Amino acid sequence: MPENTVIDNLSLHEFFMEAALKEAKKAYDLGESPIGCVIVKDGKIIARAHNLRQTRQDATLHAEMSCISKACRKLSAWHIFGCDLYVTLEPCYMCAGAIIQSHIRHVYFGAYDPKGGAVCSQNRLFDLKHNHHVEYDGGILEAECSQLLKDFFKSLRAQKKGHPGSAR
């Protein structure tokens, strides 16, 4: 699909970020940090994932890592050229490294991560010289992505304090 295609009054990037947000809501419902990811090739979603590190007790199961694994399996390749990744939170160092290594073309993220973001906030890993250059844009549906994270952590804090009616 062309870059400027509009689907039901949403830009193409917002459309794919909405899909990532649906994944993030699945993580929220599991009690995971609500981060979701989709990988797109030729205008179609080829992989979807959300955080599962708490559920599976595996530090590597960030949404991006799981989504990259699924896309690699789908394409039968470890280098997934021509793919774009949409994620609700700015990638961390581990995920940014996997994105570079898998040859993702472009990363679009929602909320910035001032504490752990490795794309803009804490470091600019994609701007360093590597074997592959990754393009990136942040702030897509930023308010929605940020609000989901805020709601989750507010609920988590209330639950830890034992407030009645606290979620998850």
DSSP file with accessible surface (Angstrom, degrees, kcal/mol):
  #  RESIDUE AA STRUCTURE BP1 BP2  ACC     N-H-->O    O-->H-N    N-H-->O    O-->H-N    TCO  KAPPA ALPHA  PHI   PSI    X-CA   Y-CA   Z-CA
    1    1 A M              0   0  125      0, 0.0    42,-0.1     0, 0.0    41,-0.0   0.000 360.0 360.0 360.0 143.1    0.0    0.0    0.0
    2    2 A P    >   -     0   0   93      0, 0.0     3,-1.6     0, 0.0    10,-0.1  -0.258 360.0-111.3 -65.2 153.5    1.3    3.5   -0.7
    3    3 A E  T 3  S+     0   0  112      1,-0.3     9,-0.4     9,-0.1    10,-0.3   0.833 113.6  46.8 -53.6 -40.4    2.5    5.5    2.3
    4    4 A N  T 3  S+     0   0  149      7,-0.1    -1,-0.3     8,-0.1     2,-0.0   0.272  77.9 133.4 -95.1  13.8   -0.4    8.0    2.2
    5    5 A T    <   -     0   0   42     -3,-1.6     7,-0.9     1,-0.1     2,-0.5  -0.376  46.4-144.8 -62.5 140.1   -3.2    5.6    1.8
    6    6 A V  E     -A   11   0A  94      5,-0.2     2,-0.5     6,-0.1     5,-0.2  -0.925  11.7-166.9-111.8 130.9   -6.1    6.3    4.2
    7    7 A I  E >  S-A   10   0A  36      3,-2.5     3,-1.9    -2,-0.5    -2,-0.0  -0.964  75.2 -27.5-117.6 112.9   -8.1    3.5    5.7
    8    8 A D  T 3  S-     0   0  148     -2,-0.5    -1,-0.2     1,-0.3     3,-0.1   0.913 124.3 -50.5  47.7  50.9  -11.4    4.6    7.4
    9    9 A N  T 3  S+     0   0  157      1,-0.2     2,-0.4    -3,-0.0    -1,-0.3   0.596 117.4 111.8  66.7  10.3  -10.0    8.0    8.2
   10   10 A L  E <  S-A    7   0A  50     -3,-1.9    -3,-2.5     2,-0.0    -1,-0.2  -0.924  70.9-118.5-108.4 142.4   -6.9    6.6    9.8
   11   11 A S  E  >  -A    6   0A  44     -2,-0.4     4,-2.5    -5,-0.2    -5,-0.2  -0.333  33.4-106.6 -67.9 161.6   -3.5    7.0    8.2
   12   12 A L  H  > S+     0   0   10     -7,-0.9     4,-2.2    -9,-0.4     5,-0.2   0.914 122.0  50.6 -56.4 -42.5   -1.7    3.8    7.3
   13   13 A H  H  > S+     0   0   34    -10,-0.3     4,-2.3     1,-0.2    -1,-0.2   0.892 110.2  49.0 -66.5 -38.4    0.7    4.2   10.2
   14   14 A E  H  > S+     0   0   67      2,-0.2     4,-2.5     1,-0.2    -1,-0.2   0.890 107.8  56.0 -66.6 -37.0   -2.2    4.8   12.6
   15   15 A F  H  X S+     0   0   80     -4,-2.5     4,-1.4     1,-0.2    -2,-0.2   0.942 111.8  41.6 -58.7 -48.7   -4.0    1.7   11.3
   16   16 A F  H  X S+     0   0    5     -4,-2.2     4,-1.8     1,-0.2    -1,-0.2   0.863 112.5  54.3 -71.8 -32.4   -1.0   -0.5   12.0
   17   17 A M  H  X S+     0   0    0     -4,-2.3     4,-2.6     1,-0.2    -1,-0.2   0.871 103.6  56.8 -68.1 -34.2   -0.4    1.1   15.4
   18   18 A E  H  X S+     0   0   60     -4,-2.5     4,-2.0     2,-0.2    -1,-0.2   0.902 105.3  51.5 -59.9 -39.2   -4.0    0.4   16.3
   19   19 A A  H  X S+     0   0    9     -4,-1.4     4,-1.5     2,-0.2    -2,-0.2   0.905 109.6  49.2 -63.9 -40.0   -3.2   -3.3   15.6
   20   20 A A  H  X S+     0   0    0     -4,-1.8     4,-2.3     1,-0.2    -2,-0.2   0.896 108.0  54.7 -65.5 -38.1   -0.2   -3.0   17.9
   21   21 A L  H  X S+     0   0    4     -4,-2.6     4,-2.3     2,-0.2    -2,-0.2   0.877 103.0  55.8 -63.5 -36.4   -2.4   -1.4   20.5
   22   22 A K  H  X S+     0   0  135     -4,-2.0     4,-1.3     1,-0.2    -1,-0.2   0.910 108.8  47.8 -61.6 -39.5   -4.8   -4.4   20.3
   23   23 A E  H  X S+     0   0    6     -4,-1.5     4,-1.8     2,-0.2    -2,-0.2   0.907 108.6  54.0 -65.8 -41.1   -1.8   -6.7   21.1
   24   24 A A  H  X S+     0   0    0     -4,-2.3     4,-2.4     1,-0.2    -2,-0.2   0.889 104.8  54.5 -61.1 -37.4   -0.9   -4.4   24.0
   25   25 A K  H  X S+     0   0  103     -4,-2.3     4,-2.4     1,-0.2    -1,-0.2   0.850 103.5  55.9 -67.0 -32.0   -4.4   -4.7   25.4
   26   26 A K  H  X S+     0   0  102     -4,-1.3     4,-1.0     2,-0.2    -1,-0.2   0.918 108.4  47.8 -63.1 -42.5   -3.9   -8.5   25.3
   27   27 A A  H ><>S+     0   0    0     -4,-1.8     5,-2.8     1,-0.2     3,-0.8   0.930 109.3  53.6 -62.9 -44.4   -0.8   -8.1   27.5
   28   28 A Y  H ><5S+     0   0   31     -4,-2.4     3,-1.8     1,-0.3    -2,-0.2   0.927 105.8  52.9 -54.6 -47.2   -2.7   -5.8   29.8
   29   29 A D  H 3<5S+     0   0  105     -4,-2.4    -1,-0.3     1,-0.3    -2,-0.2   0.747 108.4  51.1 -63.7 -24.0   -5.4   -8.4   30.3
   30   30 A L  T <<5S-     0   0   92     -4,-1.0    -1,-0.3    -3,-0.8    -2,-0.2   0.447 121.3-107.1 -88.3  -4.5   -2.7  -11.0   31.2
   31   31 A G  T < 5S+     0   0   28     -3,-1.8     2,-0.2    -4,-0.4    -3,-0.2   0.641  78.9 132.6  83.7  15.8   -1.1   -8.6   33.8
   32   32 A E  S   <S-     0   0    2     -5,-2.8    -1,-0.3    -6,-0.2    -2,-0.1  -0.627  75.0 -83.2 -92.7 157.2    1.9   -7.9   31.5
   33   33 A S        -     0   0   20     -2,-0.2     2,-2.0     1,-0.1    18,-0.4  -0.425  56.0-113.8 -55.6 126.5    3.3   -4.5   30.7
   34   34 A P        +     0   0    1      0, 0.0     2,-0.4     0, 0.0   -10,-0.2  -0.441  64.6 138.7 -78.0  82.0    0.9   -3.5   27.9
   35   35 A I        -     0   0   19     -2,-2.0    16,-1.8   -11,-0.2     2,-0.3  -0.992  26.0-177.3-125.0 130.3    3.2   -3.4   24.9
   36   36 A G  E     -B   50   0B   0     -2,-0.4    52,-2.1    14,-0.2     2,-0.3  -0.895   4.0-170.1-128.9 158.8    2.2   -4.7   21.6
   37   37 A C  E     -BC  49  87B   0     12,-2.6    12,-2.3    -2,-0.3     2,-0.3  -0.995   7.8-173.6-148.7 144.6    3.9   -5.1   18.2
   38   38 A V  E     -BC  48  86B   0     48,-2.3    48,-3.0    -2,-0.3     2,-0.4  -0.979  14.7-146.6-134.3 151.0    3.1   -6.0   14.6
   39   39 A I  E     -BC  47  85B   0      8,-2.3     7,-2.9    -2,-0.3     8,-1.2  -0.975  16.4-160.2-118.2 134.1    5.4   -6.5   11.6
   40   40 A V  E     +BC  45  84B   5     44,-3.1    44,-2.7    -2,-0.4     2,-0.4  -0.927  12.3 178.9-119.1 135.4    4.2   -5.5    8.2
   41   41 A K  E >  S-BC  44  83B  56      3,-2.6     3,-1.7    -2,-0.4    42,-0.1  -0.995  75.5  -8.4-134.6 130.0    5.5   -6.6    4.8
   42   42 A D  T 3  S-     0   0  128     40,-0.6    -1,-0.1    -2,-0.4     3,-0.1   0.866 130.6 -53.7  53.3  39.5    4.0   -5.4    1.5
   43   43 A G  T 3  S+     0   0   19      1,-0.2     2,-0.4   -42,-0.1    -1,-0.3   0.550 118.1 104.1  78.1   8.2    1.1   -3.6    3.3
   44   44 A K  E <  S-B   41   0B 150     -3,-1.7    -3,-2.6   -43,-0.0     2,-0.4  -0.962  74.6-117.0-125.9 141.7    0.1   -6.8    5.3
   45   45 A I  E     +B   40   0B  44     -2,-0.4    -5,-0.3    -5,-0.2     3,-0.1  -0.605  33.1 172.7 -73.6 123.3    0.6   -7.8    8.9
   46   46 A I  E     +     0   0B  32     -7,-2.9     2,-0.3    -2,-0.4    -6,-0.2   0.550  64.4  22.3-107.9 -13.7    2.7  -10.9    8.9
   47   47 A A  E     -B   39   0B   7     -8,-1.2    -8,-2.3     2,-0.0     2,-0.3  -0.984  57.5-173.4-154.3 145.7    3.3  -11.2   12.7
   48   48 A R  E     +B   38   0B 110     -2,-0.3     2,-0.3   -10,-0.2   -10,-0.2  -0.989  16.1 154.9-136.4 145.3    1.7  -10.0   15.9
   49   49 A A  E     -B   37   0B   1    -12,-2.3   -12,-2.6    -2,-0.3     2,-0.3  -0.985  19.6-160.4-162.8 164.6    2.9  -10.3   19.5
   50   50 A H  E     -B   36   0B  30     -2,-0.3   -14,-0.2   -14,-0.2   -26,-0.1  -0.910  46.4 -66.6-142.5 167.5    2.7   -8.7   23.0
   51   51 A N        +     0   0    2    -16,-1.8    11,-0.2   -18,-0.4   -19,-0.1  -0.300  48.6 161.5 -57.9 137.9    4.8   -8.9   26.1
   52   52 A L     >  +     0   0   24      9,-2.4     4,-2.6     6,-0.2     6,-0.2   0.121  37.3 112.6-139.3  17.2    4.9  -12.3   27.8
   53   53 A R  H  >>S+     0   0  100      8,-0.6     5,-1.5     1,-0.2     4,-0.7   0.871  83.3  42.4 -68.6 -34.1    7.9  -12.0   30.0
   54   54 A Q  H  45S+     0   0  123      3,-0.2     3,-0.4     2,-0.2    -1,-0.2   0.942 115.7  49.0 -73.3 -46.1    6.0  -12.1   33.3
   55   55 A T  H  45S+     0   0   77      1,-0.2    -2,-0.2     3,-0.1    -1,-0.1   0.900 125.6  28.1 -60.0 -43.1    3.7  -14.9   32.2
   56   56 A R  H  <5S-     0   0  161     -4,-2.6    -1,-0.2     2,-0.2    -2,-0.2   0.394 102.5-126.1-101.9   0.6    6.5  -17.1   30.9
   57   57 A Q  T  <5 +     0   0  143     -4,-0.7     2,-0.4    -3,-0.4    -3,-0.2   0.934  66.3 131.7  52.1  54.0    9.2  -15.8   33.2
   58   58 A D    > < -     0   0   65     -5,-1.5     3,-1.9    -6,-0.2    -6,-0.2  -0.936  50.4-155.3-140.4 111.6   11.5  -15.0   30.3
   59   59 A A  T 3  S+     0   0   77     -2,-0.4     3,-0.1     1,-0.3    -6,-0.1   0.684  92.6  60.4 -62.0 -18.9   13.3  -11.7   30.1
   60   60 A T  T 3  S+     0   0   64      1,-0.2     2,-1.4    -7,-0.1    -1,-0.3   0.538  75.2  97.0 -87.9  -4.5   13.6  -11.9   26.3
   61   61 A L    <   +     0   0   28     -3,-1.9    -9,-2.4     4,-0.1    -8,-0.6  -0.200  47.6 146.6 -87.9  51.8    9.9  -12.1   25.6
   62   62 A H     >  -     0   0   29     -2,-1.4     4,-2.4   -11,-0.2     5,-0.3  -0.442  64.5-106.6 -72.2 157.8    9.3   -8.5   24.9
   63   63 A A  H  > S+     0   0    0      1,-0.2     4,-2.4     2,-0.2     5,-0.2   0.906 119.8  49.5 -54.8 -44.9    6.7   -7.8   22.2
   64   64 A E  H  > S+     0   0    7      2,-0.2     4,-2.8     1,-0.2    -1,-0.2   0.914 109.7  50.1 -64.0 -43.8    9.3   -6.9   19.6
   65   65 A M  H  > S+     0   0   43      1,-0.2     4,-2.2     2,-0.2    -1,-0.2   0.933 113.8  44.7 -62.4 -46.2   11.4  -10.0   20.2
   66   66 A S  H  X S+     0   0   15     -4,-2.4     4,-2.2     2,-0.2    -1,-0.2   0.901 114.0  50.2 -64.8 -39.6    8.4  -12.4   19.9
   67   67 A C  H  X S+     0   0    0     -4,-2.4     4,-2.6    -5,-0.3    -2,-0.2   0.914 109.4  50.3 -67.2 -41.5    7.1  -10.6   16.9
   68   68 A I  H  X S+     0   0   13     -4,-2.8     4,-2.8     2,-0.2     5,-0.2   0.931 109.9  51.7 -61.8 -43.5   10.5  -10.7   15.1
   69   69 A S  H  X S+     0   0   60     -4,-2.2     4,-2.2     1,-0.2    -2,-0.2   0.923 111.0  47.4 -59.3 -44.3   10.7  -14.5   15.9
   70   70 A K  H  X S+     0   0   91     -4,-2.2     4,-2.6     2,-0.2    -1,-0.2   0.909 112.2  49.3 -64.0 -42.6    7.3  -15.0   14.4
   71   71 A A  H  X S+     0   0    0     -4,-2.6     4,-2.5     2,-0.2    -2,-0.2   0.905 109.7  52.1 -65.1 -39.9    8.1  -13.0   11.3
   72   72 A C  H  X>S+     0   0   27     -4,-2.8     5,-1.9     1,-0.2     4,-0.8   0.916 111.5  46.6 -61.5 -43.5   11.4  -14.9   10.8
   73   73 A R  H ><5S+     0   0  167     -4,-2.2     3,-0.6    -5,-0.2    -2,-0.2   0.927 112.1  50.9 -63.6 -42.9    9.5  -18.2   10.9
   74   74 A K  H 3<5S+     0   0  141     -4,-2.6    -2,-0.2     1,-0.2    -1,-0.2   0.895 119.5  35.6 -61.3 -41.4    6.8  -16.9    8.5
   75   75 A L  H 3<5S-     0   0   59     -4,-2.5    -1,-0.2     2,-0.2    -2,-0.2   0.435 103.3-129.4 -92.9  -1.6    9.4  -15.8    6.0
   76   76 A S  T <<5S+     0   0  112     -4,-0.8     2,-0.3    -3,-0.6    -3,-0.2   0.907  74.8  98.2  52.2  46.8   11.8  -18.7    6.7
   77   77 A A      < -     0   0   28     -5,-1.9    -2,-0.2    -6,-0.2    -1,-0.2  -0.985  69.4-142.8-157.0 148.9   14.7  -16.2    7.1
   78   78 A W  S    S+     0   0  158     -2,-0.3     2,-0.6     1,-0.1    -6,-0.1   0.677  96.6  62.6 -87.4 -18.9   16.6  -14.5    9.9
   79   79 A H  S    S-     0   0   64     -7,-0.1     2,-0.8    -4,-0.1    24,-0.2  -0.934  70.4-167.3-106.0 115.6   16.9  -11.3    7.9
   80   80 A I    >   -     0   0    2     22,-3.2     3,-1.1    -2,-0.6    25,-0.3  -0.555  13.2-170.8-107.9  69.0   13.4  -10.0    7.2
   81   81 A F  T 3   +     0   0  106     -2,-0.8    23,-0.1     1,-0.2     3,-0.1  -0.178  65.9  25.5 -58.0 148.0   14.2   -7.4    4.5
   82   82 A G  T 3  S+     0   0   23     21,-0.3   -40,-0.6     1,-0.3     2,-0.3   0.613  92.1 128.6  75.2  13.5   11.4   -5.0    3.5
   83   83 A C  E <   -C   41   0B   0     -3,-1.1    22,-2.8    20,-0.4    23,-1.0  -0.803  44.0-154.8-105.1 146.4    9.5   -5.3    6.8
   84   84 A D  E     -Cd  40 106B  13    -44,-2.7   -44,-3.1    -2,-0.3     2,-0.4  -0.919   9.3-147.1-116.1 142.8    8.3   -2.5    9.0
   85   85 A L  E     -Cd  39 107B   0     21,-2.7    23,-3.0    -2,-0.4     2,-0.5  -0.935   7.9-166.3-115.3 130.9    7.8   -2.9   12.8
   86   86 A Y  E     +Cd  38 108B   3    -48,-3.0   -48,-2.3    -2,-0.4     2,-0.3  -0.978  15.5 170.2-115.4 125.5    5.1   -1.1   14.7
   87   87 A V  E     -Cd  37 109B   0     21,-2.4    23,-1.6    -2,-0.5   -50,-0.2  -0.991  37.2-134.2-139.8 145.4    5.4   -1.1   18.5
   88   88 A T  E    S+     0   0B   2    -52,-2.1    23,-2.8    -2,-0.3     2,-0.4   0.679  91.4  40.9 -75.9 -17.2    3.5    0.8   21.2
   89   89 A L  E    S- d   0 111B  25    -53,-0.3    23,-0.2    21,-0.2     3,-0.1  -0.991  98.3 -93.9-132.4 141.3    6.6    1.8   23.2
   90   90 A E        -     0   0    2     21,-2.4    26,-0.1    -2,-0.4    -2,-0.1  -0.211  56.6-101.4 -48.4 130.2   10.0    2.9   22.0
   91   91 A P        -     0   0    0      0, 0.0    27,-3.1     0, 0.0    28,-0.5  -0.225  31.4-131.4 -60.9 146.8   12.3   -0.2   21.8
   92   92 A C     >  -     0   0   26     25,-0.2     4,-2.8    26,-0.1     5,-0.2  -0.207  37.0 -87.9 -82.6-177.6   14.8   -1.0   24.5
   93   93 A Y  H  > S+     0   0  104     23,-0.4     4,-2.3     2,-0.2     5,-0.2   0.912 126.6  49.1 -61.8 -45.9   18.5   -1.8   23.9
   94   94 A M  H  > S+     0   0   71      2,-0.2     4,-2.1     1,-0.2    -1,-0.2   0.942 115.4  43.0 -61.2 -47.8   17.8   -5.6   23.5
   95   95 A C  H  > S+     0   0    0      1,-0.2     4,-2.5     2,-0.2    -2,-0.2   0.897 111.4  54.2 -68.9 -38.1   15.0   -5.1   21.1
   96   96 A A  H  X S+     0   0    0     -4,-2.8     4,-2.3     1,-0.2    -1,-0.2   0.915 108.7  50.4 -61.1 -40.1   16.8   -2.4   19.1
   97   97 A G  H  X S+     0   0   30     -4,-2.3     4,-2.7    -5,-0.2    -1,-0.2   0.927 110.8  47.9 -63.4 -43.0   19.7   -4.8   18.7
   98   98 A A  H  X S+     0   0   23     -4,-2.1     4,-2.1     1,-0.2    -2,-0.2   0.881 109.6  54.1 -66.1 -35.0   17.4   -7.5   17.4
   99   99 A I  H  X>S+     0   0    0     -4,-2.5     5,-1.9     2,-0.2     4,-0.5   0.932 111.2  45.1 -64.0 -44.5   15.7   -5.1   15.1
  100  100 A I  H ><5S+     0   0    5     -4,-2.3     3,-1.3     1,-0.2    -2,-0.2   0.952 113.9  49.3 -63.2 -48.3   19.1   -4.2   13.6
  101  101 A Q  H 3<5S+     0   0  105     -4,-2.7    -1,-0.2     1,-0.3    -2,-0.2   0.823 110.4  50.0 -64.3 -31.2   20.2   -7.8   13.3
  102  102 A S  H 3<5S-     0   0    6     -4,-2.1   -22,-3.2    -5,-0.2    -1,-0.3   0.509 110.0-122.7 -87.6  -3.2   17.0   -8.9   11.6
  103  103 A H  T <<5 -     0   0   23     -3,-1.3   -20,-0.4    -4,-0.5   -21,-0.3   0.828  38.7-177.5  67.4  36.0   17.3   -6.1    9.1
  104  104 A I      < -     0   0    0     -5,-1.9    -1,-0.2    -6,-0.2   -20,-0.2  -0.417  19.2-146.3 -59.3 138.3   13.9   -4.4    9.8
  105  105 A R  S    S+     0   0  121    -22,-2.8    30,-2.2   -25,-0.3     2,-0.3   0.934  70.9   4.8 -76.2 -48.1   13.5   -1.6    7.4
  106  106 A H  E     -de  84 135B  26    -23,-1.0   -21,-2.7    28,-0.2     2,-0.5  -1.000  58.6-152.4-146.2 137.4   11.6    1.0    9.5
  107  107 A V  E     -de  85 136B   0     28,-2.4    30,-2.1    -2,-0.3     2,-0.5  -0.951   9.4-172.5-112.4 130.8   10.4    1.1   13.1
  108  108 A Y  E     -de  86 137B   5    -23,-3.0   -21,-2.4    -2,-0.5     2,-0.3  -0.992  12.7-178.4-118.4 124.7    7.3    3.1   14.1
  109  109 A F  E     -d   87   0B   0     28,-2.4    31,-2.1    -2,-0.5    30,-0.4  -0.892  21.8-151.1-127.2 159.5    6.6    3.5   17.8
  110  110 A G  E    S+     0   0B   0    -23,-1.6    29,-1.2    -2,-0.3    32,-0.2   0.902  73.5  29.6 -87.8 -83.7    4.0    5.1   19.9
  111  111 A A  E    S-d   89   0B   2    -23,-2.8   -21,-2.4    30,-0.1     2,-0.2  -0.520  75.8-124.0 -84.9 145.9    5.1    6.3   23.3
  112  112 A Y        -     0   0   88     -2,-0.2    -1,-0.1   -23,-0.2   -24,-0.0  -0.588  16.6-141.3 -80.9 149.7    8.6    7.4   24.1
  113  113 A D     >  -     0   0   35     -2,-0.2     4,-2.7     1,-0.1     9,-0.2  -0.833  16.8-176.3-116.4  92.7   10.4    5.6   26.9
  114  114 A P  T  4 S+     0   0   91      0, 0.0    -1,-0.1     0, 0.0    -2,-0.0   0.760  83.3  44.0 -62.8 -22.4   12.4    8.2   28.9
  115  115 A K  T  4 S+     0   0  188      1,-0.1    -2,-0.0     7,-0.0     0, 0.0   0.820 134.3   6.0 -91.1 -34.8   13.9    5.5   31.2
  116  116 A G  T  4 S+     0   0   21     -3,-0.2   -23,-0.4   -26,-0.1     2,-0.3   0.365  82.2 133.7-135.6   7.7   14.8    2.7   28.7
  117  117 A G     <> -     0   0    0     -4,-2.7     5,-2.7     1,-0.1     6,-1.0  -0.465  27.8-174.9 -69.7 126.7   14.3    3.9   25.2
  118  118 A A  T   5S+     0   0    0    -27,-3.1     7,-2.7    -2,-0.3     8,-0.3   0.355  75.6  59.0-103.6   5.3   17.3    3.0   22.9
  119  119 A V  T   5S-     0   0    0    -28,-0.5     8,-0.2     5,-0.2     7,-0.1   0.829 131.5 -22.4-100.6 -41.0   16.0    4.8   19.8
  120  120 A C  T   5S+     0   0   30     -7,-0.1    -2,-0.1     4,-0.1     4,-0.1   0.590 125.9  58.8-135.9 -40.4   15.6    8.4   21.0
  121  121 A S  T   5S+     0   0   43      1,-0.1    -3,-0.2    -8,-0.1     3,-0.1   0.927 122.8   6.5 -76.1 -51.7   15.2    8.8   24.7
  122  122 A Q  S   <S-     0   0  107     -5,-2.7     2,-0.3     1,-0.3    -4,-0.2   0.711 136.0  -7.0-102.6 -28.5   18.3    7.2   26.3
  123  123 A N        -     0   0   64     -6,-1.0    -1,-0.3     0, 0.0     2,-0.1  -0.931  57.0-127.5-155.7 173.4   20.4    6.5   23.3
  124  124 A R    >>  +     0   0  113     -2,-0.3     3,-1.7     1,-0.1     4,-0.5  -0.533  36.8 161.9-129.5  64.3   20.1    6.6   19.5
  125  125 A L  G >4 S+     0   0   27     -7,-2.7     3,-1.2     1,-0.3    -6,-0.2   0.831  72.7  57.7 -58.3 -35.9   21.2    3.1   18.6
  126  126 A F  G 34 S+     0   0    2     -8,-0.3     8,-0.4     1,-0.3    -1,-0.3   0.703 101.7  57.7 -69.8 -16.4   19.7    3.3   15.1
  127  127 A D  G <4 S+     0   0   76     -3,-1.7    -1,-0.3    -8,-0.2    -2,-0.2   0.570  90.2  90.6 -88.2 -10.0   21.8    6.3   14.3
  128  128 A L  S << S-     0   0   90     -3,-1.2     2,-0.4    -4,-0.5    -3,-0.0  -0.449  93.8 -89.7 -81.1 160.1   25.1    4.5   15.0
  129  129 A K        +     0   0  212     -2,-0.1     2,-0.3     4,-0.1    -1,-0.1  -0.555  62.1 151.9 -72.7 126.3   27.0    2.7   12.3
  130  130 A H        -     0   0   84     -2,-0.4     3,-0.1    -4,-0.1    -4,-0.0  -0.856  62.6 -92.5-139.2 179.2   25.9   -0.9   12.0
  131  131 A N  S    S+     0   0  101     -2,-0.3     2,-0.3     1,-0.2    -2,-0.1   0.654 115.4  30.8 -70.5 -15.2   25.7   -3.5    9.3
  132  132 A H  S    S-     0   0   37      2,-0.0     2,-0.5    -6,-0.0    -1,-0.2  -0.993  76.8-137.8-145.7 136.5   22.2   -2.4    8.7
  133  133 A H        -     0   0  100     -2,-0.3     2,-0.5   -30,-0.1    -6,-0.1  -0.836  16.4-158.3 -98.3 130.2   20.5    1.1    9.0
  134  134 A V        -     0   0    1     -2,-0.5   -28,-0.2    -8,-0.4     2,-0.2  -0.920   6.4-146.4-108.8 126.5   17.0    1.2   10.5
  135  135 A E  E     -e  106   0B  96    -30,-2.2   -28,-2.4    -2,-0.5     2,-0.3  -0.549  24.8-173.7 -80.5 156.6   14.8    4.2    9.8
  136  136 A Y  E     -e  107   0B  40    -30,-0.2     2,-0.3    -2,-0.2   -28,-0.2  -0.999  22.6-173.8-155.1 153.5   12.4    5.2   12.6
  137  137 A D  E     -e  108   0B  82    -30,-2.1   -28,-2.4    -2,-0.3     2,-0.2  -0.978  14.8-165.6-144.1 136.8    9.5    7.5   13.6
  138  138 A G        +     0   0   23     -2,-0.3   -28,-0.2   -30,-0.2   -27,-0.1  -0.712  57.1  54.2-118.4 169.6    8.0    7.9   17.0
  139  139 A G    >   +     0   0   26    -29,-1.2     3,-1.2   -30,-0.4     2,-0.5   0.605  58.1 153.8  86.2  15.5    4.9    9.4   18.5
  140  140 A I  T 3  S-     0   0   25    -31,-2.1    -1,-0.3     1,-0.3     5,-0.1  -0.668  86.2 -14.3 -81.2 120.0    2.3    7.6   16.4
  141  141 A L  T 3> S+     0   0   17     -2,-0.5     4,-2.5     1,-0.1    -1,-0.3   0.868  91.9 163.2  51.9  39.1   -0.9    7.4   18.5
  142  142 A E  H <>  +     0   0   83     -3,-1.2     4,-3.0   -32,-0.2     5,-0.3   0.882  64.2  53.6 -56.1 -43.9    1.4    8.5   21.3
  143  143 A A  H  > S+     0   0   75     -4,-0.2     4,-2.5     1,-0.2    -1,-0.2   0.930 111.8  44.7 -61.0 -44.4   -1.4    9.6   23.6
  144  144 A E  H  > S+     0   0   88      2,-0.2     4,-2.0     1,-0.2    -1,-0.2   0.920 115.4  47.3 -66.4 -42.8   -3.3    6.3   23.4
  145  145 A C  H  X S+     0   0    2     -4,-2.5     4,-1.6     1,-0.2    -2,-0.2   0.926 114.9  46.0 -64.9 -44.2   -0.1    4.2   23.8
  146  146 A S  H  X S+     0   0   28     -4,-3.0     4,-2.7    -5,-0.2    -2,-0.2   0.899 110.1  54.0 -64.9 -42.0    1.0    6.3   26.8
  147  147 A Q  H  X S+     0   0   92     -4,-2.5     4,-3.0    -5,-0.3     5,-0.2   0.899 105.2  53.2 -63.7 -39.8   -2.4    6.2   28.4
  148  148 A L  H  X S+     0   0   23     -4,-2.0     4,-2.2     1,-0.2    -1,-0.2   0.932 111.9  45.8 -61.0 -42.9   -2.6    2.4   28.3
  149  149 A L  H  X S+     0   0   21     -4,-1.6     4,-2.5     2,-0.2     5,-0.3   0.932 113.1  49.6 -65.5 -44.3    0.8    2.2   30.1
  150  150 A K  H  X S+     0   0  130     -4,-2.7     4,-2.4     1,-0.2     5,-0.2   0.924 111.4  49.1 -60.2 -45.7   -0.2    4.8   32.7
  151  151 A D  H  X S+     0   0   69     -4,-3.0     4,-2.4     1,-0.2    -1,-0.2   0.911 111.1  50.7 -60.9 -42.5   -3.5    3.0   33.4
  152  152 A F  H  X S+     0   0    8     -4,-2.2     4,-2.6    -5,-0.2    -2,-0.2   0.950 113.5  42.7 -61.6 -49.4   -1.7   -0.3   33.8
  153  153 A F  H  X S+     0   0   77     -4,-2.5     4,-2.5     2,-0.2    -1,-0.2   0.864 112.7  53.4 -72.3 -29.6    0.9    1.0   36.2
  154  154 A K  H  X S+     0   0  143     -4,-2.4     4,-2.3    -5,-0.3    -1,-0.2   0.940 111.9  46.4 -64.9 -44.1   -1.7    3.0   38.2
  155  155 A S  H  X S+     0   0   18     -4,-2.4     4,-2.5    -5,-0.2    -2,-0.2   0.904 111.5  51.6 -63.4 -41.7   -3.8   -0.3   38.5
  156  156 A L  H  X S+     0   0   46     -4,-2.6     4,-2.3     2,-0.2    -2,-0.2   0.921 110.1  48.3 -63.5 -43.7   -0.7   -2.2   39.5
  157  157 A R  H  X S+     0   0  144     -4,-2.5     4,-1.5     1,-0.2    -1,-0.2   0.915 112.1  49.4 -63.8 -41.1    0.2    0.3   42.2
  158  158 A A  H  <>S+     0   0   26     -4,-2.3     5,-2.3     1,-0.2     4,-0.5   0.907 110.3  51.3 -64.7 -39.5   -3.4    0.2   43.5
  159  159 A Q  H ><5S+     0   0   83     -4,-2.5     3,-1.2     1,-0.2    -1,-0.2   0.908 107.8  51.8 -63.9 -41.6   -3.3   -3.6   43.6
  160  160 A K  H 3<5S+     0   0  170     -4,-2.3    -1,-0.2     1,-0.3    -2,-0.2   0.817 108.5  51.5 -65.8 -29.9   -0.1   -3.6   45.5
  161  161 A K  T 3<5S-     0   0  156     -4,-1.5    -1,-0.3    -5,-0.2    -2,-0.2   0.529 115.7-119.4 -82.4  -7.8   -1.6   -1.3   48.1
  162  162 A G  T < 5 +     0   0   58     -3,-1.2    -3,-0.2    -4,-0.5    -2,-0.1   0.728  49.9 168.5  79.2  22.9   -4.6   -3.6   48.4
  163  163 A H    > < -     0   0   98     -5,-2.3     3,-1.3     1,-0.1    -1,-0.2  -0.498  39.2-112.9 -69.5 136.8   -7.3   -1.2   47.2
  164  164 A P  T 3  S+     0   0  127      0, 0.0     3,-0.1     0, 0.0    -1,-0.1  -0.377  99.4  26.8 -65.9 147.1  -10.6   -2.8   46.5
  165  165 A G  T 3  S+     0   0   88      1,-0.3     2,-0.2    -3,-0.1    -6,-0.1   0.524  82.8 147.6  80.7   5.0  -11.6   -2.7   42.8
  166  166 A S    <   -     0   0   40     -3,-1.3    -1,-0.3    -8,-0.1     2,-0.2  -0.524  47.6-118.1 -76.0 141.8   -8.0   -2.6   41.6
  167  167 A A              0   0   32      1,-0.2    -8,-0.2    -2,-0.2    -1,-0.1  -0.529 360.0 360.0 -81.6 148.4   -7.5   -4.3   38.3
  168  168 A R              0   0  114     -2,-0.2    -1,-0.2  -139,-0.1    -9,-0.1   0.877 360.0 360.0  42.7 360.0   -5.3   -7.3   37.7
